[in-house]
């Protein structure tokens, strides 16, 4: 089954959209049966057709609205057609209609239709929907996915909002120092030379400030160029597994921030694991589905190792112990919860616990950085002001004598 993009003539107008078919002849026959005269048909590859254009808010809306429609008794294909009429973009409206055609015309399941657009729905969403359809719990699972996304969105806000002020302060500090050393200091230096002072007669702090102001513009442009080069390299190599693995290792072992990144990754894994288990997914598949949720390739590999171990018949605690990156205390909680038969609920509580610790760590870092940055800004501005006015004090003293 392939997806084709088409342009077709209807009277004097041109209609564009997508159609699902096993081949090009069938796609043409399908369009002609609908009264359309195709003028151009091209196959949309999965990567191209599946490029994600849904933000987190749109994803939450999609899953909640689809669950409401299914619970009201509307068939799945009809529910997707209703979603297409209210989709945020025309491209996504065409995708929803194509999925409805696949389900109604070809007898595909919701998960199989979602596999046409893997980047739009994510591997975890497809896996959970597939399990939910097998257990006849699709609306409930769609609501759980929406709840998970909403919870993740709130957590991301709580983690990033405390970091906004230090970032703004650091940016203002760099801009202020660059302005002073690039525009203000040179004018005072010219004034000193016009008053008859030589470079050797200037105080040592002033000489240091002059040296910094001479070097700073070239250093600034060099750093900006280096950042642009690094950003370009990352853009072209971001899909390389090796690059993702190196970045993952680096992010987990960063001083100060490494522990924060680890707690966030563990919390996302536990949240997805609880969601997958609630949907009725087997343990090995749930572990495999929770790996990508970490947004860390090293953690993803660790969870795949745990899934392989669970597939060989090991318990949840034994399987998770294979993922050596997870905290040892987590194994005890999982082992106890597994014996009590409430593993999904325990994973949900542990997710909240690790997220709370990550939030406290973020607030601690922000509270520590703010006064340090303010002090650093004061020292920089005060040093520049002192080095500029120190020669003026000497000149005024000589004129007075």
matplotlib code that plots the C-alpha trace (Angstrom):
import matplotlib.pyplot as plt

x = [0.0, 1.4, 0.3, 0.1, -0.1, -2.3, -3.5, -6.9, -9.2, -12.8, -14.6, -12.5, -10.8, -7.8, -8.0, -4.9, -4.7, -3.5, -4.9, -3.9, -3.5, -1.4, 0.0, -0.2, -3.0, -5.2, -4.6, -5.7, -8.8, -9.7, -9.5, -11.6, -14.2, -14.6, -15.2, -11.7, -9.4, -5.9, -3.3, -0.3, 0.3, 3.5, 4.3, 4.9, 7.6, 7.0, 9.7, 8.4, 4.7, 5.3, 7.1, 5.7, 3.8, 1.8, 2.9, 2.2, -1.1, -2.3, -1.3, -3.3, -6.3, -6.0, -6.0, -8.7, -11.0, -10.6, -11.4, -14.6, -15.7, -15.2, -17.0, -19.9, -20.4, -18.8, -16.9, -13.1, -13.0, -15.8, -14.0, -10.9, -12.9, -14.4, -10.8, -9.7, -12.4, -11.0, -7.3, -4.8, -3.2, -4.4, -1.5, -2.7, -6.3, -5.1, -3.3, -6.3, -8.5, -5.9, -5.9, -9.7, -9.6, -7.1, -9.3, -12.6, -11.4, -8.6, -9.6, -6.5, -6.4, -5.7, -2.2, -1.5, -2.8, -0.7, 2.4, 2.1, 3.1, 5.6, 7.0, 3.6, 2.5, 5.7, 6.8, 5.4, 1.9, 1.7, 2.8, 0.3, -2.6, -1.7, -1.9, -5.1, -6.8, -6.0, -7.5, -10.5, -9.5, -8.7, -10.7, -9.3, -5.7, -6.1, -7.1, -4.2, -1.8, -3.4, -3.0, 0.6, 1.4, -0.4, 1.5, 4.8, 4.0, 3.3, 6.5, 8.6, 7.2, 8.0, 11.6, 12.4, 10.6, 13.2, 16.0, 14.6, 15.8, 19.4, 19.6, 18.2, 20.6, 23.6, 22.6, 22.2, 25.6, 27.4, 25.7, 26.4, 30.1, 30.4, 28.8, 31.1, 34.3, 33.5, 32.0, 32.5, 36.1, 37.6, 36.1, 37.7, 41.0, 41.1, 40.3, 43.3, 45.7, 44.4, 45.2, 48.8, 48.9, 50.9, 50.0, 52.7, 51.4, 48.0, 47.2, 47.6, 43.8, 43.2, 45.8, 44.2, 40.8, 42.3, 43.8, 40.4, 38.5, 41.0, 40.7, 37.0, 35.4, 37.5, 37.0, 33.2, 33.0, 35.2, 32.9, 29.8, 31.3, 32.3, 28.8, 27.3, 29.7, 28.8, 25.1, 25.5, 27.4, 24.8, 22.0, 23.5, 24.6, 21.7, 20.2, 23.5, 23.2, 26.8, 26.3, 23.1, 25.0, 27.9, 25.5, 23.6, 26.8, 27.9, 24.6, 24.5, 28.0, 27.9, 28.9, 25.9, 23.5, 24.2, 22.2, 19.3, 19.3, 19.4, 16.5, 14.4, 15.2, 14.4, 11.1, 10.1, 10.9, 8.8, 5.9, 5.9, 6.3, 3.3, 1.3, 2.3, 1.5, -1.9, -2.7, -2.1, 1.2, 3.5, 6.5, 9.1, 7.2, 6.5, 10.2, 11.1, 8.5, 9.6, 13.2, 12.6, 10.6, 13.8, 15.0, 18.5, 20.0, 22.1, 19.0, 17.2, 19.9, 19.7, 15.9, 16.3, 18.7, 16.2, 13.5, 15.6, 16.1, 12.4, 11.7, 13.8, 11.5, 13.2, 11.1, 10.7, 13.4, 15.8, 15.2, 15.6, 18.8, 20.3, 19.9, 22.8, 22.1, 19.0, 19.3, 19.8, 17.1, 14.6, 15.2, 14.0, 10.8, 10.1, 10.7, 8.4, 5.7, 5.9, 5.4, 2.3, 0.9, 0.8, 3.8, 2.1, 0.9, 4.3, 6.0, 3.6, 4.4, 8.2, 7.8, 6.3, 9.0, 11.9, 10.2, 9.8, 13.5, 14.4, 12.3, 13.9, 17.4, 16.4, 15.2, 18.4, 20.6, 18.5, 18.6, 22.4, 23.1, 21.0, 23.1, 26.4, 25.5, 24.4, 27.7, 29.6, 27.8, 28.6, 32.2, 32.6, 30.8, 32.6, 36.0, 35.4, 34.2, 37.1, 39.7, 38.2, 37.8, 41.2, 43.2, 40.7, 41.3, 45.1, 44.5, 42.3, 44.9, 47.6, 45.5, 44.7, 48.4]
y = [0.0, 3.4, 7.0, 9.2, 12.9, 14.1, 17.2, 16.7, 18.8, 19.2, 21.4, 24.6, 24.1, 22.1, 19.9, 18.6, 15.8, 12.3, 8.9, 5.4, 2.6, -0.5, 1.0, 3.9, 2.4, 1.7, 5.3, 6.7, 4.4, 5.5, 9.2, 8.7, 6.8, 9.8, 12.0, 13.5, 13.9, 13.5, 15.8, 14.9, 11.9, 11.3, 8.8, 10.3, 8.4, 7.6, 9.9, 12.8, 12.1, 11.5, 14.7, 15.8, 19.1, 18.7, 20.5, 19.1, 21.0, 19.7, 16.1, 16.4, 17.8, 15.0, 12.1, 13.6, 14.6, 11.2, 9.4, 11.6, 10.7, 7.0, 6.9, 8.7, 5.8, 7.3, 4.7, 5.2, 6.2, 8.7, 10.1, 10.7, 12.5, 14.8, 15.5, 16.3, 19.1, 20.7, 19.9, 22.8, 22.6, 21.4, 18.9, 17.2, 17.3, 15.3, 12.8, 12.2, 11.7, 9.3, 7.3, 7.2, 5.9, 3.2, 2.1, 2.2, 1.0, -1.4, -2.7, -1.4, -0.9, 2.5, 1.5, 0.3, 3.6, 5.6, 3.7, 5.7, 8.8, 7.6, 11.0, 12.5, 10.0, 8.7, 5.0, 4.9, 6.2, 3.6, 0.8, 1.7, 2.1, -1.3, -2.9, -1.1, -2.1, -5.8, -5.4, -3.4, -0.4, 2.2, 5.2, 4.6, 4.3, 7.5, 9.4, 8.0, 9.1, 12.6, 12.7, 11.6, 14.4, 17.0, 15.9, 16.0, 19.5, 20.8, 19.2, 20.8, 24.2, 23.8, 22.7, 25.4, 28.5, 28.8, 28.8, 31.6, 34.5, 33.3, 32.9, 36.4, 37.8, 36.1, 37.4, 41.0, 40.7, 39.6, 42.3, 45.0, 44.1, 43.9, 47.4, 49.0, 47.5, 48.0, 51.6, 53.4, 52.4, 53.4, 56.9, 57.4, 56.0, 58.5, 61.2, 60.2, 60.2, 63.7, 65.0, 63.9, 60.6, 57.7, 54.0, 53.5, 56.3, 54.8, 52.7, 48.9, 48.3, 50.7, 49.0, 45.6, 47.0, 48.4, 45.0, 43.3, 45.9, 45.3, 41.6, 41.2, 42.0, 39.4, 36.8, 37.4, 37.0, 33.9, 32.3, 33.2, 31.6, 28.5, 28.2, 28.5, 25.8, 23.5, 24.2, 23.4, 20.2, 19.1, 19.9, 17.7, 14.8, 15.0, 11.7, 9.8, 7.3, 7.9, 11.6, 11.1, 8.6, 11.0, 13.8, 11.5, 10.4, 14.0, 15.3, 12.6, 13.3, 17.0, 18.6, 20.0, 19.4, 15.7, 14.6, 16.8, 15.3, 11.8, 12.4, 13.9, 10.9, 8.4, 10.2, 10.1, 6.4, 5.6, 7.7, 6.0, 2.6, 3.1, 4.3, 1.2, -1.2, 0.5, 0.0, -3.8, -4.0, -6.9, -6.1, -6.5, -4.3, -1.8, -1.5, -1.1, 1.5, 3.5, 3.9, 6.6, 8.6, 9.4, 11.6, 10.2, 7.6, 6.0, 5.5, 4.2, 1.5, 0.6, 0.1, -2.1, -4.2, -4.5, -5.4, -8.2, -9.6, -9.4, -11.2, -14.1, -14.5, -12.3, -10.3, -6.5, -5.9, -8.3, -6.8, -3.2, -4.2, -4.8, -1.1, -0.1, 3.6, 3.5, 4.3, 1.2, 2.4, 2.1, -1.7, -2.2, -0.2, -2.1, -5.5, -4.6, -3.3, -6.3, -8.7, -6.6, -6.6, -2.8, -2.1, 0.5, 2.5, 2.3, 3.5, 6.5, 7.4, 7.0, 9.2, 12.0, 11.5, 11.9, 14.8, 16.5, 16.0, 17.3, 20.4, 21.0, 20.6, 23.1, 25.6, 25.2, 25.8, 28.8, 30.2, 29.8, 31.2, 34.3, 36.0, 34.8, 36.3, 39.6, 39.7, 38.9, 41.6, 44.1, 43.2, 43.5, 46.9, 48.1, 47.1, 48.8, 51.9, 52.0, 51.5, 54.3, 56.9, 56.1, 58.1, 60.9, 61.2, 61.5, 64.1, 66.1, 65.9, 67.2, 70.1, 71.0, 71.0]
z = [0.0, -1.1, -0.8, -3.9, -4.1, -6.9, -8.7, -10.4, -12.4, -11.4, -13.9, -14.0, -10.6, -9.6, -6.5, -4.7, -2.1, -1.4, -2.2, -1.0, -3.5, -4.2, -7.4, -9.8, -12.1, -9.1, -7.8, -11.2, -11.3, -7.7, -8.7, -11.8, -9.8, -7.7, -10.7, -10.8, -13.8, -12.5, -14.1, -11.9, -9.6, -7.7, -5.0, -1.5, 0.3, 3.9, 5.1, 3.0, 3.7, 7.4, 8.2, 11.5, 11.5, 14.7, 17.8, 21.3, 21.6, 18.2, 19.2, 22.4, 20.5, 17.9, 20.4, 22.7, 19.8, 18.2, 21.4, 21.8, 18.3, 18.7, 22.1, 20.5, 18.1, 14.9, 12.9, 12.8, 9.1, 9.7, 12.8, 10.7, 8.1, 10.8, 12.1, 8.6, 8.4, 11.6, 11.1, 11.8, 8.3, 4.9, 4.7, 7.9, 6.6, 3.6, 5.8, 7.9, 4.8, 3.4, 6.7, 6.6, 3.0, 4.0, 6.9, 5.0, 1.6, 2.4, 5.8, 7.6, 11.3, 12.9, 13.7, 10.2, 8.8, 11.3, 10.0, 6.8, 8.8, 11.5, 12.2, 12.7, 15.4, 16.7, 17.2, 20.8, 19.6, 16.9, 19.2, 21.9, 19.4, 17.9, 21.3, 22.2, 19.0, 19.7, 23.2, 21.9, 24.1, 21.4, 22.9, 26.4, 25.1, 23.0, 26.1, 28.0, 25.2, 25.3, 29.1, 28.9, 26.3, 28.4, 31.6, 29.7, 28.4, 31.9, 33.2, 30.4, 31.3, 35.0, 34.0, 31.6, 33.1, 35.9, 33.4, 31.3, 33.6, 33.8, 30.1, 29.5, 32.1, 30.5, 27.1, 28.4, 30.1, 27.0, 24.9, 27.5, 27.8, 24.0, 23.6, 26.3, 25.0, 21.3, 21.3, 24.7, 25.6, 22.2, 22.5, 25.9, 24.6, 21.8, 24.3, 26.5, 23.5, 22.4, 25.9, 25.4, 27.3, 25.8, 26.1, 28.7, 30.9, 31.2, 34.3, 34.1, 34.4, 31.5, 29.4, 30.1, 29.1, 25.9, 25.0, 25.6, 23.6, 20.7, 20.8, 21.7, 18.3, 16.5, 19.2, 19.2, 15.4, 15.6, 18.3, 16.3, 13.2, 15.1, 16.6, 13.1, 11.8, 14.6, 14.1, 10.4, 11.2, 13.6, 11.1, 8.4, 10.8, 13.4, 12.1, 12.4, 15.3, 16.1, 16.5, 18.6, 20.8, 21.4, 22.3, 24.6, 26.4, 26.7, 28.0, 30.8, 32.1, 32.0, 35.3, 37.2, 34.3, 33.8, 36.8, 35.7, 32.2, 33.7, 36.0, 33.1, 30.8, 33.6, 34.3, 30.6, 30.4, 33.4, 32.2, 28.8, 30.5, 32.7, 29.7, 27.6, 30.5, 31.1, 27.4, 27.8, 26.0, 26.9, 29.1, 26.4, 24.0, 26.7, 27.5, 23.8, 23.4, 26.4, 25.1, 22.5, 25.0, 26.8, 23.9, 24.6, 22.3, 25.1, 27.2, 24.2, 23.6, 27.3, 27.2, 24.0, 26.0, 28.8, 26.2, 24.8, 28.3, 29.1, 25.8, 27.1, 30.1, 32.8, 35.2, 34.9, 37.6, 36.0, 32.6, 33.8, 35.6, 32.2, 31.5, 33.7, 33.3, 35.4, 39.1, 41.3, 43.7, 40.8, 40.7, 44.2, 43.6, 40.4, 42.0, 44.9, 42.6, 40.3, 43.2, 44.3, 40.7, 40.4, 38.1, 35.9, 39.0, 40.6, 37.4, 37.3, 40.9, 40.3, 37.2, 39.3, 41.9, 39.4, 37.7, 41.1, 41.8, 38.4, 39.0, 42.4, 40.8, 38.1, 40.6, 42.6, 39.6, 38.6, 42.1, 42.2, 38.8, 39.2, 41.9, 40.4, 37.1, 38.7, 40.6, 37.5, 35.5, 38.3, 38.3, 34.6, 34.3, 37.4, 36.2, 32.8, 34.5, 36.9, 34.1, 32.1, 34.8, 36.5, 33.9, 34.1, 37.8, 37.1, 34.5, 36.7, 39.5, 37.3, 36.1, 39.7, 40.7]

ax = plt.figure().add_subplot(projection="3d")
ax.plot(x, y, z, "-o")
ax.set_aspect("equal")
plt.show()
